[in-house]
Amino acid sequence: MPERIIRWGILSTAAINGALVPGLQAAAGNELAGVASRVPDKAEQAAAEWGCRPYSSYDELLADSSIDVVYNPLPNHLHAEWTIRALEAGKHVLCEKPIALSIEEVDAIATASARSGRLVLEAFMYRHLPRWRRACQLVAEGAIGDPRLVKVFFAFLVPDEPGNIRFEAETGGGIIWDMGCYAANMARGMFGAEPYEVFCYGDARPGQPTETSVTGVMRFPEGRVAPFSVSFDWRNPHSQVEVVGTEGWLELAGTGFRREPYTKLVRHHGGEIYVDGVVPVEEVFELADPYTLEVEALGRAITGEQPLEYTLDDARANTAVCLAMHRSLELGAPAPVRTWPR
């Protein structure tokens, strides 16, 4: 029997497609079938570049019964609406992060997913990489003792460009929804637990209505903490995650985003660094495309080969942490992480 090919459609010609599409095209058992834009010329141009069919509207793509799964990279405030529309049209969905801007929106997506029998995955591509998965495994196995701290620092300089949705509050702009969601996701994933409180402070670049830099700490049970700093205002070319435990610590140089050639995981163990012959253990991983791995993971869940590892419950919990970050900025004080009953 020939292998089933999963056909993908993309809503919009967003810039992030330039990262996703090569990974999708390299994913076994998956193919890009079409791209839609509200501006037909843009759809034609993108389709010609990627070798797929153009659609002159999002609704036209959703109406095509040959499309199995939709990638939703629309502005943040449209993620929930068009994910639900895609589900109601019988499509599975890979939705760009953040999947929604409220707990209510996540629950509406979950209701639509259950009703349609279709899957939804929030697009945190880094967590499919072998290096990240190995780091989580080492922490879970106690390789650094009891994990006490996860540090997440990410930044990239975003210029003041007219119409940049990253700075528009009404579209879900600001650094928290853009990069704070990664800090929350990484800390939660590495600890394998949920924070109960967030305390952070932030700044808005002069002339911008949204927060552009935020620094803070997420507090987890058993005295565990996750300090984080995310920013549009400064460069951090060697961004990294560090995990500190009672018997050692891990270093993950680079963010793991896109296709950076950062493939090392360094584990320091026992005592002080380079003392008494104790030296770091370095693991090197082959360069892998996180987008290809993400697409293939969703594809295997769609075909029933394996369950979806990251569910909407995970997306709901991550959204709750981001909301607590916003609340802490408003209060100028610690804010509880609240998920509220469904």
N, C-alpha and C positions, 0 to 999 in steps of 0.2 A: 504494500500500500504506500503511495507517495506521501511524503511528509506534508503535513498541513502548513500552509503559509498564512501567517496572520497579517492582514492588510491594515495599514495605519493611515489615518488622516490627521492633518494638523490644522488647528484653528488659528489663523493669522500668520503673518510673516514676521513675527517678533525676532529680535536680534539673537535671542537664546537658541533659536532654531539652528544657527550656525554651529552650535556645539552639539545639539541633540541629533541632527540629521546624519552626520557621518557615523555616529555610533549606531543609530537605527539601521542604516544601510549595511553595516558590518555585522548586524545581529542575525545569527542563524535562525531560520524559520520565520523571519519577519521581513516585511517590505513596505516601503513608503509608497502608498497608492495615490495620495492627493493632498493638496494644500488649499486652504480657503482664505480669502481676504475680502473685506468689504470694498476694497479698491481693486476691481478686476485686473487692471494692468499689473499690480503687484503680485497677484496670484499667478498670472501668466509668466511673469519674470522668474518667480521662485520655482514654478513647475518646470520651466525650461532648464533651469540650473540643476534641479534635482532629479529630472527624468520621471515626473509623475503628472497626474492630471490636475488642472486648475479648477477651482470652484469659485464662483462669483459671490458667494455668501456662505456664512457658517451653516445656515439652515439647509442649503443645497447639499453640502457635504454630509450633514447628519441624515439627510433623506436617502442617501445612497446605501442600499442594503449590502453592498459588497464591502463596505468599510467595517472592520471588526472592532477597532480600538481607536480612540481619539487622544491626541496629545493636546493639552490645554495650556498654552503659555501666555494667555491674555493678561492684561493688567490685573493686579491683585483683587480689586473689588468685583471683577467679573468671573473669578474662578468658580465660586459656588454656583452662580446662575448657569453658566455654560456647562459645567460638569453635570449638573442635574439635567439639563436639556439633552446632553449626550446620552446619559443613562436612560432617559425616557425614550430616546430614539433607538435603544437596544445596543448601545456601544459600551465597551469597557473604556476606562479613562485612566491615562497617566496625567495627573494635574500638577503643574509647576507649583513649587512652594511659594508662599504659604497656601495651603489648600482652601482656607477660608479666613475671614476676619472676625468671626465670632463662634462661640460654641453652638449657637442656634443654627448657623449655616452648616457646620459640620454634621449636626444631627439631621438636617434636611437632606444632605448628601447621603447619609447612611440610610435614611428611609427610602430614598430613590434607588439606591443600590440594592437594598433588600427586595424592593418591589419588582425591579427589573431583572434581578438575578445576574447582574453584571458587576464586575470588580472595579475598584478604584484604588490607585496607588499614588501617594504624595511623592513628588519627585526630589527626594534627597539622594542623589546619585552616589555620593561618596561612600555610603554605607554598604555598597555592594562590592567595594574593592577588597582584594585579598589582604592587603596590609591592615585596613581598618578592622576587618573581621578577625584577623590574627591578634590584634591588640586587644579587642574585646574578649577573645578567648583567653589570653594570658591573664587579664584582670580577673575574669570569672574563675579561673583555675587557681588563683592565689599566687601567681608568679611574683607579684610585688607585695605580697602580704595583704593586709586589709586596705583597700583603696580608700584614701581620705580626701583627695583633692583632684579635680579635673580642671585644668586651665585651658581656656579657649580664647585666642586673640586673633581676630581677622580684620583686615581693613583694605580698602582700595580707594584711590583718589578719584572722585566723581566730579567733573567740572560743572560749573554753573551754566547749563545749557537750557535755553528756552524750551519749554514743553517736556522736560525730562520727568517722567512719571514717578521716578524715585523721590522726587521732592513734593509731590502733590498729595496732600492729606486726604482729599476726597477719593483718590484711587487706591488707597492703602499704601501710600508711600512712607518713607522714613526708614532709618537703619534697622529698627527692630524687626519689622516685617521682612526686610530684605536679607539681613545677615544675623540678627538676633535669633531668628528661628533656627539657624544652623547651630548657634551656641547652645540653645536649649536642646536640640535634637542630639547633639554630640554628647553633652553631659548626661542626659537621660540614658542614652544608649550605652555609654561606658560604665555608668554605675548600675545599670539595670534596675533603676528605681525612679520614682517621681519626686521632684522637689516640692516642698510645702510652702516656701516663701521666697520672694525675690526682693532685693534691695538694690536699686541702681540710680544713677544720676546721669543726666545727658545735657548736650548742648545742641543748639541749632545754629548752623552757619548764618552769618548776617544776610538777611534778605530771603531766607528759606523758611517756610512755614512748618516744616517737620523736623524732628530730631535727626541730626546727622552724625552724632557720636554718642555712644552710650557705654558706660562702664558700670559694672555691678557684680553681684554675687548671688548665686542660687543656693539655697540651703536645703539639704537633703536630710532624711532621718539618720540617726546614729552619728551626728556630728560631721557628716560629710558636706563638703562645700565645692562649688564650681564658680570661681572667679572668671569673668569674661569681659572683653572689651571689643567693640565693633565700631567701625567708623567709615564714613565717606570722605573724611577730611585729611587723612594721612596715609602714607604708603607703608605697607608691611610686606616686603618681598619674600621674607622667610617666615610667613605665617605658620603657626604650628599649634598642636595640641600636646599637652603634657599631662601625664597621670601619675600622681604621687601616692605611694602606699607605705605601709609601716616597715616594709623590708626591701624597698627599692622604688624605681620609677621608670616610666616609659617616655620616650621622645618620638614624636611623629613630625619630622620636618616637612614644611610645605602643607598646603591645605588639602590636597587630594582632589581639588576641583579641576574641572576641564581635563587637560592632558599634561599636567606638569611632570617633569621627569624626577619627582621625588618618590623614591621607592624604598627608602630605608626605615626600619623600625629598630630603635636602639633601646636596650633594656639594661638599666643599671641595677645591680642587686647586691645586697649585703654591705653594711658599713659605708664608709665614705668612698667617693670615686677615686680609683687608682691607688687605694691604700691596701696594704697587705696582700698585694697580688690580685685583688678583685678588679677586674676590668669589665667594661660594658660588653654585652652580647649584641651583635649587630646582625639583623636579618635583612636580606636584600630581596626584593620582589621584582618580577618582570613587570615592565610597564603595561598597564591594562587600561582600557577605555571604560570609565565608570558608566557612561551612557549606554554602551553596548551591553554591559552586565545588567543594568537596570531594565532595559527593554527585554532582554532574554528572561529575566526573572519574572516579569509580568506575563510574558508569553507562556512560560511553563505553567503559571497559575491558570491562565486562560484555557490551556489545553488539558488541564487536570493532572499534569505531571507532578506537581507539588503544590502545597497550599501557599497562599500569599503570606509572606513572612511579616510584612508590615501592614497592619490593618487600619481601618478608620478609627479604632479605639486609640491607636498610637497617635494618629493625626489629631484627634480630639485632645489628648493630653498635651501635645506640643502646642496647640493653639492656646490652651489654658495658660501655659507658661508665658507666652508672648503677651497675652492680655495682662498678666500680672506685672510684666515689665512696664507696660504702658501705665498701669495703675500706680506703680511705684513712682514713676516720673511725675504723675499728677499730684501725688500725695507728698512727695519729698520724704518718703518714709517707706519702711518695708511693707510689702503687699502680699497677702496670702494667695496661693495658687488655688483657684476654685474651678472645678469642672462642672458643678451643678448636676442634679439628677436629670435623666432623660425624660 
